[in-house]
Amino acid sequence: MSELAFIVSMILLFAGSIMLLVEAFSESVLWGLGCLLLAFPVALLFVLTHWSQAKKAVFVQIAGLILLVVAAQSGAR
């Protein structure tokens, strides 16, 4: 069961990242390239300055992170 949860969590994390990139590129090419090439600092700045656009992607990534923690906890037993 934990293997399936791990796979689903990775899919959610990947999907959230792609969603965030799509939102960044829809704002401007510079935001998109910044999020792609300098991932953490620029993506965090994008999320903070464009919350209304980025919140869905952030929530998908948070769901993936929570599922990853749950999978790790159940796999450790």
C-alpha positions in Angstrom: 0.0 0.0 0.0 2.8 2.4 0.8 4.3 1.9 -2.7 1.0 3.0 -4.3 0.8 6.0 -2.0 4.4 6.9 -2.9 3.7 6.7 -6.6 0.5 8.8 -6.3 2.3 11.4 -4.2 5.1 11.7 -6.8 2.4 12.2 -9.5 0.7 14.9 -7.4 4.0 16.7 -6.8 4.9 16.5 -10.5 1.5 17.6 -11.6 1.6 20.6 -9.2 5.0 21.6 -10.5 3.7 21.5 -14.1 0.6 23.4 -13.1 2.8 26.1 -11.5 5.0 26.3 -14.6 2.0 26.7 -16.9 0.7 29.5 -14.7 4.1 31.2 -14.6 4.5 31.0 -18.4 0.9 32.3 -18.9 1.9 35.4 -16.8 5.1 36.0 -18.9 7.9 34.1 -20.5 10.4 35.6 -18.0 8.4 34.2 -15.1 8.2 30.8 -16.8 11.9 30.7 -17.5 12.7 31.9 -14.0 10.6 29.2 -12.4 12.0 26.6 -14.8 15.7 27.5 -14.4 15.9 28.9 -10.9 13.2 26.8 -9.4 12.9 27.5 -5.7 13.6 31.2 -5.3 11.7 32.4 -8.4 8.8 29.9 -7.9 8.4 31.0 -4.3 8.4 34.7 -5.4 5.9 33.9 -8.1 3.6 32.1 -5.7 3.8 35.0 -3.2 3.2 37.7 -5.8 0.6 35.8 -7.9 -1.3 33.8 -5.2 -4.6 33.9 -7.0 -3.1 32.2 -10.0 -0.8 29.8 -8.2 -2.9 28.6 -5.3 -4.4 25.5 -7.1 -0.9 24.3 -8.0 0.4 24.9 -4.5 -2.5 22.9 -3.0 -1.9 20.0 -5.3 1.8 20.0 -4.3 0.9 20.2 -0.6 -1.5 17.2 -1.0 1.4 15.3 -2.7 3.7 16.2 0.2 1.2 15.1 2.8 0.7 11.8 1.0 4.4 11.3 0.7 4.8 11.8 4.5 2.0 9.3 5.2 3.5 6.8 2.8 6.9 7.2 4.4 5.4 6.7 7.9 3.4 3.6 6.9 6.5 2.2 5.1 8.7 2.6 8.2 6.5 0.3 10.3 
